[in-house]
Amino acid sequence: MFTNGSTPYSKGKKRSKKDNSPRNPSWFQAGTNVISGGLTSIQMPDSASASTSYVRQTLQSPDCKEATGHICTLRPQANADLEREENKALHSGMRWIDSQLTLSLYNTTYNKHQVDSPSCPKFNVDYHEQKKWGTCWQYTLKCITCGFIGDRIKMYKEIANGKPGPNPGQPNVALASALQDCPIGNTTVQQLLAGMDTPPPCRSSMQRTSSRVSAEMVKLNKTDMAQKLELVKEVNRRRGVPENEINITVDARYNSNTIVSKKKPGQNATQVFALGIETMTDRKFIVAAVVQNKMCWKGAWLRGKGFPIECPGHEECTSNLYRAAALSEYELGKEIGNQLGLQKCLVRYVTTDGDGRSAKGIEDALTALEPMWKVERLADHVHLGQSQFRASLRAQYSPGMFHGKTKEENKQLMTVFSKDIKCRCSMIIKKLMEKYDKNINEISKDLPKVLDATLRCYDGVHRNNNMPGTSTQLKCMNLGVDLSERSKLHLKKMDTDFKYNQDYILRPTVQARRLKQNADKLAEHKTWREMNKKHDYYCKGQLDPQPALQFQDHDSYCKPKLPRPATD
């Protein structure tokens, strides 16, 4: 603490330039040349300890008390041609420019240089200025010899939108349109362009362009789907069927692999879109598309700032569903029905998955157009095959059907058998569709034969067209082998025996006797197991195959033997 009457330590002393204390009101000594009002060069006086002369750049600026002082720039550097270095750095790298407009840039600048600077001995061209417009560029050339500067020319083609302001560049709009069909976004595009040594566009400008392009794509898709629906009506008129009755297939896709979430209540997905595809023609046109979205960046940002905003409903909201609402395929189907109802189209059959309710939504939407109309749901071949696989996997099989040594092996055999049934049935339906040109009536006539052949195949009987003797005779004839009459008679007798055995197996008395024999065997086996429980010393892994001795040591390979049961 200073008391009254204290003498400052520097009173009467001469200050040197090394004393840069902020308590010194005269930071610069007397004799310093200062030009007020701008950036000046200041030469400091020599001190007694060292003789040093250097230049500092200072800036004169008033402080908070409106007292004018000087600000010293730290670490001064030697003068450099910053304009040339900056120009070289800005114009390096790759650019997206139009090849024809590049020729126009050079030719236009060269012709104007000849007119404005006829005395220039040589047109030494260099870049004067460039302006980035997304992925597009505008260039201005100059002549290094005489300093001539040409006009700024756009190196891209524009799209006339008839609105105030600059027109959008074709490459920017084309890039936004192409990104809608790619699984990458604006940030990845920036990284991709930067890796190609191309200055990437601003992400905000890319987002604005994507929003405008998306709105135009929605209009284009609605118009295109309406035109495709008219084509389907024309096909129905040519076939002589009602033009406004169509069949469609509907499926939805979510932005999540799982329907539930481990981190939050409710559904894990936040977006879903559904497509309605007609099945009346071979082109399979998309005639309806619906999207449900619970994501809105602006709404989430405003709620984070404390504003009472709810989505949907506010300005520029991108969601059409409340953030806590459930994504519903019923509502998707209802919206699809409303879209088709605008063109007065009725849906007779809807092919969809088994757990979806889109068919019911379409029916409820079409009742406004036709109150007594009914929509029937059909299962597509993919979900039908999966349902068949699950049903086969849950079925109860007889104990002796699978001959695995353990329960796990029997489970694997059951899975393989279920997959084989699914693939076999899918292949049969596909071949029947090709054979009868998708005529359901003709296909239905052959299905009993297919069922009988499939059962015989799994039963081990592969004689469908020919019996064993006839099959052997046809094979030998095709290979050029001549059979004697004695051999032909023997093959004929084989056919007779095969036919007799087939008829004998199907006799009711024979089937009843075989079932009784199997029941007696099962009862005998069960009785023996109950009587010999104490002799059953089987343990898990006893029947598993053991690895070769060379791959492990002898002690770990040789397991201790199980104790033998005591003799009674």
C-alpha positions as CSV (number, residue, x, y, z in Angstrom):
1,M,0.0,0.0,0.0
2,F,1.2,3.5,-0.8
3,T,0.8,6.1,1.9
4,N,0.4,9.8,1.4
5,G,3.7,11.5,0.6
6,S,5.3,8.5,-1.0
7,T,7.8,9.2,-3.7
8,P,7.6,7.3,-7.0
9,Y,10.6,5.0,-7.6
10,S,11.2,6.6,-11.1
11,K,11.0,10.2,-10.0
12,G,14.0,12.1,-11.3
13,K,15.3,9.0,-13.3
14,K,15.9,8.8,-17.0
15,R,13.8,6.1,-18.7
16,S,15.3,3.8,-21.3
17,K,13.6,2.1,-24.2
18,K,13.8,-1.3,-22.4
19,D,11.5,-0.1,-19.8
20,N,8.2,-0.9,-21.5
21,S,6.2,-0.8,-18.3
22,P,2.5,0.2,-18.8
23,R,2.9,2.7,-16.0
24,N,5.1,4.8,-18.2
25,P,2.7,7.4,-19.9
26,S,5.3,8.1,-22.6
27,W,5.8,4.7,-24.1
28,F,7.8,6.2,-27.0
29,Q,10.6,8.5,-26.1
30,A,11.2,12.0,-27.2
31,G,12.6,12.1,-30.7
32,T,10.4,9.4,-32.1
33,N,9.0,10.4,-35.4
34,V,5.2,9.7,-35.6
35,I,2.9,10.8,-38.3
36,S,-0.6,10.9,-36.9
37,G,-3.6,9.4,-38.7
38,G,-2.1,6.3,-40.3
39,L,0.4,3.5,-40.5
40,T,3.9,4.9,-40.0
41,S,7.5,3.7,-39.5
42,I,9.1,4.5,-36.2
43,Q,12.9,4.5,-35.5
44,M,13.7,4.0,-31.8
45,P,16.8,5.7,-30.3
46,D,19.9,3.9,-29.3
47,S,20.3,2.8,-25.7
48,A,23.5,2.9,-23.6
49,S,23.8,-0.9,-23.4
50,A,23.3,-1.8,-27.1
51,S,23.0,0.0,-30.4
52,T,20.0,-1.4,-32.2
53,S,18.0,0.2,-35.0
54,Y,14.8,-1.4,-36.2
55,V,11.5,-0.5,-37.8
56,R,8.1,-1.1,-36.3
57,Q,4.7,-0.6,-37.8
58,T,2.3,1.3,-35.6
59,L,-1.4,2.2,-35.9
60,Q,-2.9,5.3,-34.2
61,S,-6.2,4.7,-32.6
62,P,-8.2,6.4,-29.8
63,D,-8.9,4.5,-26.5
64,C,-12.0,4.3,-24.4
65,K,-11.3,7.8,-23.0
66,E,-10.9,9.2,-26.6
67,A,-7.2,9.7,-26.0
68,T,-5.2,9.1,-29.1
69,G,-2.3,6.6,-28.8
70,H,-0.2,4.2,-30.8
71,I,-0.6,0.4,-31.2
72,C,2.5,-1.5,-32.1
73,T,2.3,-4.5,-34.4
74,L,4.2,-7.5,-33.0
75,R,6.6,-9.6,-35.0
76,P,7.1,-7.3,-38.0
77,Q,8.2,-9.0,-41.2
78,A,10.0,-7.7,-44.2
79,N,8.0,-6.3,-47.0
80,A,6.8,-9.0,-49.5
81,D,4.7,-9.0,-52.7
82,L,1.6,-10.3,-50.9
83,E,-0.6,-9.6,-53.8
84,R,1.4,-11.9,-56.1
85,E,1.6,-14.6,-53.5
86,E,-2.2,-14.4,-52.8
87,N,-3.0,-14.4,-56.5
88,K,-0.9,-17.5,-57.0
89,A,-2.5,-19.4,-54.1
90,L,-6.0,-18.5,-55.1
91,H,-5.7,-19.6,-58.7
92,S,-4.0,-23.0,-58.0
93,G,-5.8,-26.3,-58.1
94,M,-8.5,-27.8,-60.3
95,R,-11.7,-26.1,-61.5
96,W,-15.0,-27.1,-63.1
97,I,-15.3,-24.9,-66.2
98,D,-17.0,-25.2,-69.5
99,S,-14.5,-26.0,-72.4
100,Q,-16.3,-23.9,-74.9
101,L,-16.6,-20.9,-72.6
102,T,-12.9,-21.2,-71.9
103,L,-12.2,-20.5,-75.5
104,S,-14.6,-17.6,-75.4
105,L,-12.8,-16.2,-72.4
106,Y,-9.4,-16.1,-74.1
107,N,-10.7,-14.9,-77.4
108,T,-12.8,-12.1,-76.0
109,T,-10.1,-10.9,-73.7
110,Y,-7.5,-11.0,-76.5
111,N,-9.7,-9.1,-79.0
112,K,-10.5,-6.4,-76.4
113,H,-6.7,-6.1,-75.5
114,Q,-5.9,-5.4,-79.1
115,V,-8.5,-2.6,-79.3
116,D,-7.8,-1.0,-75.9
117,S,-4.0,-1.5,-75.8
118,P,-2.7,-1.5,-79.4
119,S,0.8,-0.4,-78.3
120,C,1.4,-3.5,-76.1
121,P,4.1,-5.6,-77.7
122,K,2.9,-8.9,-76.3
123,F,-0.3,-10.1,-74.6
124,N,1.1,-11.9,-71.5
125,V,-2.1,-13.3,-69.9
126,D,-2.6,-14.0,-66.2
127,Y,-5.5,-14.3,-63.9
128,H,-6.7,-11.1,-62.4
129,E,-9.7,-12.2,-60.4
130,Q,-11.9,-15.2,-59.9
131,K,-15.3,-15.6,-58.2
132,K,-16.7,-18.8,-57.0
133,W,-20.4,-19.6,-57.5
134,G,-21.0,-23.0,-55.9
135,T,-19.1,-25.4,-58.1
136,C,-19.0,-22.8,-60.9
137,W,-16.5,-20.0,-61.5
138,Q,-16.2,-16.5,-63.0
139,Y,-12.8,-15.4,-64.3
140,T,-11.2,-12.1,-65.2
141,L,-7.9,-12.1,-67.2
142,K,-5.3,-9.4,-67.4
143,C,-2.1,-8.6,-69.3
144,I,1.1,-8.5,-67.2
145,T,2.9,-6.4,-69.8
146,C,0.6,-3.4,-70.0
147,G,-1.7,-4.0,-67.1
148,F,-4.9,-4.4,-69.2
149,I,-7.8,-6.0,-67.4
150,G,-10.6,-7.8,-69.3
151,D,-14.2,-8.4,-68.6
152,R,-15.5,-10.9,-66.1
153,I,-16.9,-13.9,-68.0
154,K,-18.9,-16.8,-66.5
155,M,-17.4,-20.2,-67.1
156,Y,-20.7,-22.0,-66.8
157,K,-24.1,-22.1,-68.3
158,E,-27.1,-20.6,-66.5
159,I,-30.7,-21.6,-66.0
160,A,-33.1,-18.7,-66.6
161,N,-35.6,-18.8,-63.7
162,G,-37.2,-15.4,-64.4
163,K,-36.6,-14.2,-60.8
164,P,-34.6,-11.2,-59.5
165,G,-31.0,-11.9,-58.8
166,P,-28.4,-14.1,-60.5
167,N,-29.5,-17.2,-62.3
168,P,-28.4,-20.5,-60.9
169,G,-25.6,-22.4,-62.6
170,Q,-26.4,-25.6,-64.4
171,P,-23.6,-27.6,-62.7
172,N,-24.9,-26.6,-59.2
173,V,-28.4,-27.7,-60.0
174,A,-27.2,-30.9,-61.7
175,L,-25.1,-31.8,-58.7
176,A,-28.0,-31.3,-56.3
177,S,-30.2,-33.4,-58.5
178,A,-27.6,-36.2,-58.7
179,L,-27.1,-36.3,-55.0
180,Q,-30.8,-37.3,-54.5
181,D,-30.0,-40.6,-56.1
182,C,-26.8,-41.2,-54.1
183,P,-26.2,-42.2,-50.5
184,I,-23.9,-39.3,-49.8
185,G,-24.6,-35.7,-48.6
186,N,-23.2,-32.3,-48.9
187,T,-20.4,-32.8,-46.4
188,T,-19.1,-35.9,-48.2
189,V,-19.2,-34.0,-51.5
190,Q,-17.1,-31.3,-50.0
191,Q,-14.6,-33.9,-48.8
192,L,-14.6,-35.5,-52.2
193,L,-13.9,-32.3,-54.1
194,A,-11.2,-31.2,-51.6
195,G,-9.5,-34.6,-52.2
196,M,-9.6,-33.9,-55.9
197,D,-7.8,-30.5,-55.3
198,T,-11.0,-28.6,-56.2
199,P,-12.3,-25.8,-54.0
200,P,-15.5,-27.2,-52.5
201,P,-18.7,-25.0,-52.5
202,C,-20.2,-23.7,-49.3
203,R,-22.4,-26.2,-47.5
204,S,-25.1,-23.6,-46.9
205,S,-25.4,-22.7,-50.5
206,M,-25.5,-26.4,-51.4
207,Q,-28.3,-26.9,-48.9
208,R,-30.3,-24.1,-50.4
209,T,-29.9,-25.4,-53.9
210,S,-30.8,-28.9,-52.7
211,S,-34.0,-27.6,-51.1
212,R,-35.1,-25.8,-54.3
213,V,-34.3,-28.8,-56.4
214,S,-36.1,-31.2,-54.1
215,A,-39.3,-29.0,-54.3
216,E,-39.1,-29.2,-58.1
217,M,-38.5,-32.9,-58.0
218,V,-41.6,-33.4,-56.0
219,K,-43.7,-31.6,-58.6
220,L,-42.0,-33.6,-61.4
221,N,-42.6,-36.9,-59.7
222,K,-46.3,-36.2,-59.1
223,T,-46.8,-35.2,-62.7
224,D,-44.9,-38.3,-63.9
225,M,-46.9,-40.7,-61.7
226,A,-50.1,-39.2,-63.0
227,Q,-49.0,-39.7,-66.6
228,K,-48.0,-43.3,-65.9
229,L,-51.4,-44.0,-64.3
230,E,-53.1,-42.8,-67.5
231,L,-50.9,-45.2,-69.5
232,V,-52.2,-48.1,-67.3
233,K,-55.7,-46.9,-67.9
234,E,-55.0,-47.1,-71.7
235,V,-53.7,-50.6,-71.4
236,N,-56.9,-51.6,-69.5
237,R,-59.1,-50.1,-72.3
238,R,-57.2,-52.1,-74.9
239,R,-57.7,-55.3,-72.9
240,G,-61.4,-54.7,-72.6
241,V,-61.4,-54.5,-68.8
242,P,-62.6,-51.6,-66.6
243,E,-60.0,-48.8,-67.0
244,N,-60.2,-47.5,-63.5
245,E,-59.6,-50.9,-61.7
246,I,-55.9,-51.7,-61.1
247,N,-53.8,-54.0,-58.9
248,I,-50.8,-52.6,-57.0
249,T,-48.1,-53.8,-54.7
250,V,-47.2,-51.7,-51.7
251,D,-44.2,-51.8,-49.4
252,A,-42.6,-49.4,-46.9
253,R,-38.9,-48.7,-46.1
254,Y,-37.7,-47.2,-42.8
255,N,-34.4,-45.3,-42.0
256,S,-33.6,-47.9,-39.3
257,N,-32.8,-51.6,-39.3
258,T,-34.6,-52.2,-36.1
259,I,-38.2,-51.2,-35.2
260,V,-37.4,-50.5,-31.5
261,S,-34.6,-48.5,-29.9
262,K,-32.4,-49.3,-26.8
263,K,-31.8,-45.7,-26.0
264,K,-35.2,-44.0,-26.3
265,P,-38.9,-45.0,-26.0
266,G,-41.0,-45.7,-29.0
267,Q,-39.8,-46.5,-32.5
268,N,-36.2,-46.2,-33.6
269,A,-37.0,-45.0,-37.1
270,T,-37.9,-41.3,-37.8
271,Q,-38.6,-41.5,-41.5
272,V,-40.5,-43.9,-43.7
273,F,-41.6,-43.9,-47.3
274,A,-44.0,-46.2,-49.2
275,L,-44.4,-46.8,-52.9
276,G,-47.4,-48.0,-54.8
277,I,-46.4,-50.0,-57.9
278,E,-49.0,-51.2,-60.4
279,T,-48.9,-54.8,-61.6
280,M,-51.1,-54.5,-64.6
281,T,-48.2,-54.0,-67.1
282,D,-44.7,-55.4,-67.4
283,R,-43.2,-52.0,-66.8
284,K,-44.3,-51.9,-63.1
285,F,-44.9,-48.2,-63.0
286,I,-44.8,-46.3,-59.7
287,V,-48.2,-44.7,-59.4
288,A,-48.1,-43.4,-55.8
289,A,-45.4,-42.4,-53.3
290,V,-45.9,-41.3,-49.7
291,V,-43.4,-40.0,-47.1
292,Q,-43.7,-39.7,-43.3
293,N,-41.0,-37.6,-41.6
294,K,-40.6,-36.6,-38.0
295,M,-37.3,-34.8,-38.4
296,C,-37.2,-31.0,-38.5
297,W,-33.8,-29.2,-37.9
298,K,-35.3,-25.7,-37.5
299,G,-38.0,-26.9,-35.0
300,A,-35.4,-28.7,-32.9
301,W,-33.1,-25.6,-33.0
302,L,-35.9,-23.3,-31.9
303,R,-37.0,-25.6,-29.1
304,G,-33.4,-25.7,-27.9
305,K,-33.4,-21.9,-27.8
306,G,-36.5,-21.9,-25.6
307,F,-39.2,-21.1,-28.2
308,P,-42.5,-22.9,-27.8
309,I,-42.4,-24.5,-31.3
310,E,-44.1,-27.7,-32.3
311,C,-43.7,-29.7,-35.5
312,P,-45.4,-29.7,-37.9
313,G,-47.0,-26.3,-38.2
314,H,-44.3,-23.7,-38.1
315,E,-42.8,-21.9,-41.0
316,E,-40.3,-23.9,-43.2
317,C,-41.1,-27.1,-41.2
318,T,-39.8,-30.2,-43.0
319,S,-41.8,-32.7,-40.9
320,N,-45.3,-33.9,-41.5
321,L,-45.7,-36.0,-38.3
322,Y,-45.3,-35.2,-34.6
323,R,-42.0,-36.3,-33.2
324,A,-43.6,-38.7,-30.7
325,A,-46.2,-40.1,-33.1
326,A,-45.8,-43.7,-34.4
327,L,-45.0,-44.4,-38.1
328,S,-48.1,-46.1,-39.4
329,E,-48.4,-48.2,-42.6
330,Y,-52.1,-47.8,-42.3
331,E,-51.8,-44.0,-42.7
332,L,-49.3,-44.6,-45.6
333,G,-51.9,-46.8,-47.4
334,K,-54.6,-44.2,-46.7
335,E,-52.5,-41.5,-48.4
336,I,-51.8,-43.8,-51.3
337,G,-55.5,-44.4,-51.7
338,N,-56.2,-40.6,-51.6
339,Q,-53.6,-40.1,-54.4
340,L,-55.2,-42.8,-56.6
341,G,-58.7,-41.5,-55.8
342,L,-57.8,-38.1,-57.3
343,Q,-57.6,-39.8,-60.7
344,K,-60.7,-42.0,-59.9
345,C,-58.8,-45.2,-59.8
346,L,-59.9,-48.2,-57.7
347,V,-57.6,-50.9,-56.4
348,R,-58.8,-54.5,-56.4
349,Y,-55.8,-56.4,-55.1
350,V,-52.9,-55.1,-52.9
351,T,-49.8,-57.3,-52.6
352,T,-48.0,-56.5,-49.4
353,D,-46.3,-58.1,-46.5
354,G,-48.2,-60.0,-43.8
355,D,-47.7,-57.6,-40.9
356,G,-48.6,-54.4,-42.8
357,R,-52.0,-52.7,-42.8
358,S,-51.6,-50.6,-45.9
359,A,-54.3,-52.6,-47.7
360,K,-56.8,-51.6,-45.0
361,G,-55.8,-47.9,-45.3
362,I,-56.3,-48.0,-49.1
363,E,-59.7,-49.5,-48.7
364,D,-60.8,-46.9,-46.2
365,A,-59.5,-44.1,-48.5
366,L,-61.4,-45.5,-51.5
367,T,-64.7,-45.7,-49.7
368,A,-65.0,-42.0,-50.2
369,L,-65.0,-42.7,-54.0
370,E,-67.0,-46.0,-53.9
371,P,-68.7,-46.7,-50.5
372,M,-69.1,-50.5,-51.2
373,W,-65.7,-51.1,-52.6
374,K,-63.5,-53.9,-51.1
375,V,-59.8,-54.3,-51.3
376,E,-58.3,-57.8,-51.0
377,R,-54.7,-58.2,-49.7
378,L,-52.4,-60.7,-51.3
379,A,-49.0,-61.9,-50.0
380,D,-46.0,-61.4,-52.3
381,H,-43.6,-64.3,-53.1
382,V,-40.8,-63.0,-50.8
383,H,-42.9,-62.7,-47.7
384,L,-44.8,-65.8,-48.6
385,G,-41.6,-67.7,-48.8
386,Q,-40.4,-66.4,-45.5
387,S,-43.7,-67.2,-43.9
388,Q,-43.4,-70.7,-45.3
389,F,-39.9,-71.1,-43.9
390,R,-41.0,-70.0,-40.4
391,A,-44.0,-72.3,-40.5
392,S,-41.8,-75.2,-41.5
393,L,-39.3,-74.4,-38.8
394,R,-42.0,-74.3,-36.1
395,A,-43.6,-77.6,-37.3
396,Q,-43.6,-80.7,-35.2
397,Y,-41.7,-83.5,-36.9
398,S,-41.6,-87.2,-36.0
399,P,-38.6,-88.2,-33.8
400,G,-37.1,-90.4,-36.5
401,M,-37.3,-87.9,-39.4
402,F,-33.9,-86.3,-38.8
403,H,-31.0,-88.7,-38.1
404,G,-28.6,-86.4,-36.3
405,K,-26.6,-87.6,-33.4
406,T,-27.4,-84.7,-31.2
407,K,-30.2,-82.2,-30.8
408,E,-28.1,-79.4,-32.3
409,E,-27.5,-81.5,-35.4
410,N,-31.2,-82.2,-35.8
411,K,-31.9,-78.5,-35.5
412,Q,-29.5,-77.7,-38.3
413,L,-31.0,-80.4,-40.5
414,M,-34.5,-78.9,-39.7
415,T,-33.3,-75.5,-40.8
416,V,-31.8,-76.9,-44.0
417,F,-35.0,-78.8,-44.8
418,S,-37.1,-75.6,-44.2
419,K,-34.9,-73.6,-46.6
420,D,-35.1,-76.3,-49.2
421,I,-38.9,-76.4,-49.1
422,K,-39.0,-72.6,-49.4
423,C,-36.6,-72.5,-52.4
424,R,-38.2,-75.5,-54.1
425,C,-41.7,-74.0,-53.9
426,S,-40.5,-70.6,-55.1
427,M,-38.8,-72.2,-58.1
428,I,-41.9,-74.2,-58.9
429,I,-44.1,-71.2,-58.9
430,K,-41.7,-69.2,-61.0
431,K,-41.5,-72.0,-63.6
432,L,-45.3,-72.4,-63.7
433,M,-45.6,-68.6,-64.2
434,E,-43.3,-68.8,-67.2
435,K,-44.9,-71.9,-68.6
436,Y,-48.5,-70.7,-68.4
437,D,-47.9,-67.0,-68.9
438,K,-49.2,-66.1,-65.4
439,N,-52.5,-67.8,-66.0
440,I,-53.7,-68.6,-62.5
441,N,-56.4,-71.1,-63.7
442,E,-53.9,-73.3,-65.6
443,I,-51.4,-73.1,-62.8
444,S,-54.0,-74.3,-60.3
445,K,-54.6,-77.4,-62.4
446,D,-51.0,-78.4,-62.1
447,L,-50.5,-77.7,-58.4
448,P,-51.8,-81.1,-57.2
449,K,-49.4,-82.9,-59.5
450,V,-46.6,-80.7,-58.2
451,L,-47.5,-81.5,-54.6
452,D,-47.5,-85.2,-55.3
453,A,-44.2,-85.0,-57.1
454,T,-42.6,-83.0,-54.2
455,L,-43.7,-85.5,-51.6
456,R,-42.4,-88.4,-53.7
457,C,-39.1,-86.6,-54.1
458,Y,-38.7,-86.1,-50.3
459,D,-39.8,-89.7,-49.7
460,G,-36.9,-90.9,-52.0
461,V,-39.1,-92.0,-54.9
462,H,-37.8,-90.2,-58.0
463,R,-40.0,-92.1,-60.5
464,N,-42.5,-89.7,-61.9
465,N,-42.5,-90.1,-65.7
466,N,-41.2,-93.6,-66.1
467,M,-40.8,-96.7,-64.0
468,P,-37.3,-98.1,-63.3
469,G,-37.4,-100.7,-66.1
470,T,-38.7,-98.3,-68.8
471,S,-36.2,-95.6,-67.6
472,T,-33.3,-98.0,-68.0
473,Q,-34.4,-99.1,-71.4
474,L,-34.8,-95.5,-72.6
475,K,-31.3,-94.6,-71.4
476,C,-29.7,-97.5,-73.2
477,M,-31.6,-96.7,-76.4
478,N,-30.4,-93.1,-76.2
479,L,-26.8,-94.2,-75.7
480,G,-26.9,-96.6,-78.6
481,V,-26.9,-99.8,-76.5
482,D,-28.9,-102.7,-78.0
483,L,-30.6,-104.9,-75.3
484,S,-31.5,-108.5,-75.9
485,E,-35.1,-109.7,-75.6
486,R,-34.2,-111.5,-72.3
487,S,-33.1,-108.2,-70.8
488,K,-36.2,-106.4,-72.0
489,L,-38.4,-109.0,-70.4
490,H,-36.5,-108.7,-67.1
491,L,-36.9,-104.9,-67.2
492,K,-40.6,-105.3,-67.9
493,K,-40.9,-107.6,-64.9
494,M,-39.1,-104.8,-62.8
495,D,-41.8,-102.4,-63.9
496,T,-44.5,-104.8,-62.9
497,D,-43.0,-105.3,-59.4
498,F,-42.5,-101.6,-58.9
499,K,-46.2,-101.0,-59.8
500,Y,-47.3,-103.7,-57.4
501,N,-45.2,-102.4,-54.6
502,Q,-46.6,-98.9,-55.1
503,D,-50.1,-100.2,-54.9
504,Y,-49.3,-102.4,-52.0
505,I,-47.9,-99.6,-49.9
506,L,-51.1,-97.6,-50.4
507,R,-53.4,-100.3,-49.1
508,P,-55.2,-99.3,-45.8
509,T,-54.5,-102.5,-44.1
510,V,-50.7,-102.3,-44.9
511,Q,-50.6,-98.7,-43.6
512,A,-52.4,-99.6,-40.4
513,R,-50.1,-102.5,-39.8
514,R,-47.0,-100.3,-40.3
515,L,-48.3,-97.7,-37.9
516,K,-49.0,-100.3,-35.3
517,Q,-45.5,-101.7,-35.7
518,N,-44.0,-98.3,-35.3
519,A,-46.1,-97.7,-32.1
520,D,-45.0,-101.0,-30.6
521,K,-41.3,-100.1,-31.3
522,L,-41.7,-96.7,-29.6
523,A,-43.4,-98.2,-26.6
524,E,-40.6,-100.9,-26.3
525,H,-37.9,-98.2,-26.6
526,K,-39.6,-96.1,-23.9
527,T,-39.9,-99.0,-21.6
528,W,-36.2,-100.0,-22.0
529,R,-35.1,-96.4,-21.3
530,E,-37.1,-96.3,-18.1
531,M,-35.6,-99.6,-16.9
532,N,-32.0,-98.7,-17.8
533,K,-31.8,-95.1,-16.6
534,K,-28.9,-95.8,-14.2
535,H,-26.8,-97.2,-17.1
536,D,-27.2,-94.0,-19.1
537,Y,-24.0,-92.1,-18.5
538,Y,-23.9,-90.1,-21.6
539,C,-22.5,-86.6,-21.2
540,K,-22.5,-83.5,-23.5
541,G,-19.8,-83.5,-26.1
542,Q,-19.1,-87.3,-25.8
543,L,-20.2,-87.9,-29.4
544,D,-18.6,-84.8,-30.9
545,P,-15.7,-85.4,-33.3
546,Q,-12.3,-85.1,-31.7
547,P,-9.5,-83.0,-33.4
548,A,-6.4,-84.7,-34.7
549,L,-3.7,-85.5,-32.1
550,Q,-1.0,-83.4,-33.9
551,F,-2.9,-80.1,-33.4
552,Q,-2.8,-80.2,-29.6
553,D,-0.9,-81.8,-26.7
554,H,-1.5,-85.3,-25.6
555,D,-2.9,-84.4,-22.1
556,S,-5.6,-82.1,-23.5
557,Y,-6.6,-84.6,-26.2
558,C,-6.9,-87.6,-23.9
559,K,-10.0,-87.0,-21.9
560,P,-10.6,-88.9,-18.7
561,K,-12.7,-91.9,-19.2
562,L,-16.2,-92.1,-17.7
563,P,-16.6,-94.5,-14.9
564,R,-18.3,-97.7,-15.9
565,P,-21.6,-98.6,-14.2
566,A,-21.4,-101.1,-11.3
567,T,-22.6,-104.6,-12.1
568,D,-25.7,-105.6,-10.3
